[in-house]
Amino acid sequence: MEQRLRRRLGYVNADRISELPEALLVHILSLLPTTKHVIVTSVLSKGWRSLWKMVPRLVFASPNQKYEDNVISSMFCSASSLETLILKNSIHVDVPCPVSMKSLKTLHLKDVTYKDDESVRNLLSGCPSLEDLQVDRGYSIHDAKIFIIAAPSLKRLSICDPCNGREGGGYVINAPCLKYLEIEMIKGCDFCLIENSPELVEAAIRNVSWIVNETILRSLKPIKRLSLNLSPLEINCPTGTIFYQLVYLEVYTHKVEWWNLLILMLDNSPKLQVLKITDCLPCPYYGLVGKKLSEQEYVPECLLSQLETFVWKNYDWTSEEKKEVATYILRNAIRLKKAYFFINRITRKCNELEERLQMLKELVSNSCHFVSKYE
């Protein structure tokens, strides 16, 4: 009776979902909320066992699950259509042989652990189409020491490594197509070598004072836009390092002797057009020490002939040293067209501030657009 009723109502026993085109099934899987939901669909039928490997984006973020670690290891060998892979939260990367992820373009590794140096090499060498790589090492000490990034198609790279226990280790970057580089919080390594990046356009280097900075600065010679948050006390700029292509420079002021870093960059950036200085308040290491502006033997070429825009963010008008720096730049940048001073809103407006700003304004020519603004 039940069977006759089902036939009368048009029900059939066939699995209509499995009859759908493979591309449509993969699209349906890609709409599921988590990667775990995608993987468990493999139990629905034999035809679904490999479908999850064809989903373009996977995120693994559940630590201490042996099942998930095993899934990551079948995936490395056969996920040839995967385009985005995100591993985070103590996922363990154990890759004994080169992977096969020919379509992978985006790889994010956040707080994961690695069995050894070879696992890193095997993972990255099997991703020939990789364009975006983020490496956030966290505080795990006992894993890969020499992190080799050899990626022929890589365009964007971000590295963060706050751990202090990697003595004898470091990073080697070989990325001929690299355009955007961010290095932050590398504290416990002995080196960071950028061997081959002639296409580099923009870089941000922050808080890497515990590694050999000289090798980084030498590698940035072709750069056009650069943001530096470094301590001049631990920088030894290689002789003859001229940043001929640099047109935009940002320097942070809260490191001791930050002014020496600014001098170094101005002296070696003859085509600089935009200079941005950013104050970070509050900071216990405040104040200038070392070389004074009056000790400059000559005015940098970029100030005399190239600099058009000068920006000071969070300008500390109470600092005599900052006043000296601002005065020097405004007085000598004879081709300056725009000058912006942004003042923190917590700074109370007063007559003394207005007088200082007026004094700075008088240093520039009438053709320069001078703006002071509260943020």
C-alpha positions in Angstrom: 0.0 0.0 0.0 2.8 2.4 1.0 4.7 1.6 -2.2 1.6 2.2 -4.4 1.0 5.5 -2.6 4.6 6.7 -3.2 4.4 5.8 -6.9 1.1 7.6 -7.2 2.6 10.7 -5.6 5.6 10.5 -7.9 8.3 9.4 -5.4 11.2 7.4 -6.7 14.1 5.6 -4.9 16.8 7.0 -7.2 19.4 9.4 -5.7 18.7 12.5 -7.7 21.4 14.6 -6.0 24.1 12.2 -7.1 22.9 12.6 -10.7 23.6 16.3 -10.7 26.6 17.5 -12.7 29.9 17.3 -10.8 30.5 21.1 -11.1 27.1 21.8 -9.5 27.8 19.4 -6.6 31.1 21.1 -5.9 29.4 24.5 -5.9 26.8 23.2 -3.4 29.6 21.9 -1.1 31.3 25.2 -1.3 28.2 26.9 0.2 28.4 24.8 3.4 29.4 26.8 6.6 32.5 24.9 7.5 35.2 22.6 6.0 34.1 19.9 8.5 30.6 19.9 7.0 32.1 19.6 3.5 34.3 16.6 4.5 31.5 14.6 6.3 29.5 14.6 3.0 31.9 11.9 1.8 29.9 9.3 3.8 26.8 10.0 1.7 27.9 7.7 -1.2 30.9 6.3 -2.9 30.7 9.0 -5.6 31.0 11.7 -2.9 34.2 10.5 -1.3 36.5 12.7 -3.3 34.2 15.6 -4.0 35.4 17.6 -1.0 38.9 17.7 -2.5 37.5 19.7 -5.4 36.1 22.5 -3.3 38.2 25.7 -4.1 38.5 26.9 -0.4 39.2 24.9 2.7 39.8 26.0 6.3 41.2 23.7 9.0 41.1 25.2 12.5 40.3 22.4 15.0 43.4 21.4 17.0 44.3 18.0 18.4 42.1 16.0 16.1 43.9 13.1 14.7 41.1 12.6 12.1 41.6 16.1 10.7 45.4 15.8 10.6 45.0 12.6 8.5 42.6 14.4 6.2 45.1 17.2 5.6 47.8 14.6 4.7 45.3 12.8 1.7 44.5 16.3 0.7 48.2 17.3 0.2 48.6 14.5 -2.2 45.5 14.9 -4.3 43.8 18.3 -3.9 44.9 19.5 -7.4 42.0 21.8 -7.8 42.2 23.6 -4.4 42.6 27.4 -4.7 42.6 28.6 -1.1 43.8 26.7 2.0 43.8 28.1 5.6 45.4 26.2 8.4 45.3 27.6 11.9 45.1 26.9 15.7 47.7 24.2 16.3 47.1 22.2 13.1 50.3 20.0 12.7 52.0 20.1 9.3 53.8 16.8 8.6 54.6 16.5 4.9 57.2 13.8 4.3 57.1 14.2 0.5 56.3 17.1 -2.0 52.6 17.9 -2.2 50.5 18.2 -5.4 48.4 21.4 -5.2 48.9 22.9 -8.6 46.0 25.3 -8.5 46.6 26.7 -5.0 46.8 30.5 -5.0 46.2 31.5 -1.4 47.8 29.8 1.6 47.5 31.1 5.2 49.4 29.3 8.0 48.5 30.8 11.4 49.7 29.3 14.7 50.4 25.9 13.0 53.3 23.6 13.9 55.7 21.9 11.5 57.4 18.5 12.0 60.7 19.8 10.5 62.3 22.0 7.9 61.6 19.5 5.2 57.8 19.6 5.8 57.9 23.3 5.0 59.9 22.8 1.8 57.6 19.9 0.6 54.5 22.0 1.3 55.6 25.1 -0.6 57.4 23.4 -3.4 54.2 21.6 -4.5 52.3 24.9 -4.9 53.7 26.4 -8.2 50.7 28.8 -8.7 50.9 30.2 -5.2 50.3 34.0 -5.2 49.4 34.9 -1.6 51.2 33.5 1.5 50.7 34.4 5.1 53.0 32.9 7.7 52.1 33.6 11.4 54.4 31.4 13.5 53.0 32.2 16.9 55.1 31.1 19.9 55.9 27.5 19.0 59.6 26.9 19.4 60.1 23.2 18.5 59.4 23.1 14.8 61.0 24.3 11.6 64.1 26.5 12.1 65.1 27.4 8.6 61.9 28.4 6.8 62.6 28.4 3.0 60.0 30.1 0.8 60.7 29.3 -2.8 57.7 30.3 -4.8 58.0 31.3 -8.5 54.5 32.9 -8.7 54.3 34.5 -5.3 53.1 38.1 -5.3 52.2 38.8 -1.7 54.0 37.6 1.4 53.4 38.3 5.1 55.6 37.0 7.9 55.1 37.3 11.6 57.3 35.4 14.1 57.3 36.8 17.7 59.0 33.7 19.2 62.4 34.4 20.8 63.7 30.8 20.7 64.8 30.2 17.1 68.5 30.9 17.5 70.4 29.5 14.5 67.3 29.7 12.3 65.8 32.2 10.0 64.1 32.8 6.7 65.2 32.4 3.1 62.9 34.0 0.5 63.2 33.3 -3.2 60.2 34.8 -5.0 61.0 36.5 -8.4 57.4 37.8 -8.8 57.0 39.2 -5.3 55.4 42.6 -5.3 54.2 43.1 -1.7 56.1 42.2 1.4 55.2 42.5 5.1 57.7 41.4 7.8 56.7 42.0 11.4 57.9 40.8 14.9 60.8 38.6 13.8 62.6 38.5 17.0 64.5 35.3 17.7 66.0 34.5 14.3 69.6 35.0 13.1 68.8 35.9 9.5 66.2 36.9 6.9 67.6 36.6 3.4 65.6 37.9 0.4 67.5 36.4 -2.4 65.5 37.1 -5.6 62.7 39.7 -5.6 63.4 42.2 -8.5 59.7 43.0 -8.9 59.2 44.2 -5.3 57.0 47.3 -5.2 55.8 47.8 -1.6 57.1 46.7 1.8 56.4 47.2 5.5 59.2 46.2 7.9 58.3 46.4 11.6 59.9 45.3 14.8 62.7 43.1 13.4 65.5 44.6 15.5 66.7 41.2 16.7 67.7 39.9 13.3 70.3 41.1 10.8 68.6 44.1 9.3 71.4 44.8 6.8 70.3 41.9 4.6 66.7 43.2 4.5 67.6 46.7 3.5 69.9 45.5 0.7 67.1 43.4 -0.7 64.7 46.4 -0.8 66.7 48.5 -3.3 64.1 48.2 -6.1 61.2 49.2 -3.7 58.8 52.1 -4.6 56.8 52.3 -1.3 58.3 51.5 2.1 57.1 51.7 5.7 59.8 51.3 8.4 59.3 50.8 12.1 62.8 49.9 13.1 65.4 50.8 15.7 68.4 52.7 14.1 70.6 51.4 17.0 70.6 48.0 15.4 70.7 48.9 11.7 73.8 48.9 9.6 72.8 50.1 6.2 75.1 48.5 3.5 77.5 50.9 1.9 76.2 52.1 -1.5 72.6 51.0 -0.9 70.6 53.6 -2.9 66.9 53.4 -3.2 66.6 54.8 -6.7 62.9 53.8 -7.2 61.6 54.9 -3.7 58.9 57.5 -4.0 56.9 56.9 -0.8 58.4 56.5 2.7 56.8 56.2 6.1 58.9 56.3 9.3 57.6 55.6 12.8 59.1 57.8 15.6 58.8 55.7 18.8 62.1 53.9 18.4 65.2 55.3 20.1 67.2 57.5 17.6 64.5 57.2 15.0 65.8 60.4 13.5 69.0 58.6 12.4 66.9 56.2 10.4 65.1 59.1 8.7 68.4 60.7 7.8 69.7 57.5 6.4 66.7 57.0 4.2 66.5 60.6 3.0 70.2 60.6 2.1 69.7 57.4 0.1 66.4 58.1 -1.6 67.0 60.7 -4.3 63.6 60.4 -6.0 61.4 60.5 -2.8 58.2 62.4 -3.4 56.0 61.6 -0.4 57.3 61.5 3.2 55.0 60.4 6.1 56.1 60.5 9.7 53.9 58.6 12.2 54.1 59.2 16.0 52.9 56.3 18.1 51.8 57.5 21.5 52.3 56.8 24.3 55.8 55.1 24.2 58.3 54.7 27.0 61.3 55.0 24.6 60.5 58.5 23.6 63.0 61.3 22.7 65.9 61.7 20.3 69.4 60.7 21.0 72.4 60.9 18.7 73.0 62.9 15.6 71.3 66.3 15.5 70.0 68.1 12.4 72.6 70.8 12.8 75.3 68.1 12.2 74.0 67.4 8.7 76.7 68.2 6.3 74.3 68.8 3.4 70.6 68.8 2.5 69.5 65.5 1.0 68.8 65.7 -2.8 65.2 64.6 -2.4 64.3 67.6 -0.3 65.9 70.0 -2.7 64.4 68.6 -5.9 61.7 65.9 -5.5 59.7 66.0 -2.2 56.1 67.2 -2.9 54.0 65.9 0.0 54.8 65.8 3.7 52.5 64.2 6.2 52.9 64.0 10.0 50.4 61.8 11.7 49.7 62.2 15.4 52.1 65.2 15.5 53.4 65.7 19.1 53.6 69.5 19.3 55.0 69.4 22.8 58.3 67.8 21.7 61.2 70.1 20.9 62.9 67.3 18.9 59.7 66.9 16.7 59.6 70.6 16.2 63.2 70.6 15.0 62.5 67.8 12.5 59.4 69.5 11.1 61.2 72.8 10.8 64.1 71.3 9.0 62.0 69.5 6.5 59.6 72.4 5.8 62.5 74.8 5.4 64.5 72.7 3.0 61.8 71.0 0.9 61.7 73.8 -1.6 59.4 72.0 -4.0 56.8 71.0 -1.4 53.2 71.3 -2.6 51.3 69.8 0.3 52.0 69.6 4.1 49.6 67.9 6.5 49.8 67.8 10.3 47.3 65.6 12.0 47.0 66.1 15.7 45.4 63.6 18.1 42.0 64.7 19.4 43.0 64.1 23.0 45.5 67.0 22.6 43.8 70.1 23.9 43.8 73.0 21.6 45.7 76.0 23.1 47.4 79.2 22.1 50.9 77.6 22.2 49.8 74.9 19.8 48.4 77.5 17.4 51.5 79.5 17.6 53.7 76.6 16.7 51.5 75.6 13.8 51.6 79.1 12.5 55.3 79.2 12.7 55.6 76.0 10.7 53.1 77.3 8.1 55.3 80.4 7.6 58.3 78.1 6.7 56.7 76.9 3.5 56.1 78.9 0.3 52.7 80.4 -0.7 52.3 77.7 -3.3 52.3 74.9 -0.7 49.0 73.8 0.7 49.4 73.6 4.5 46.8 71.8 6.6 46.6 71.2 10.3 43.8 68.9 11.5 42.5 67.1 14.6 41.8 63.4 14.4 
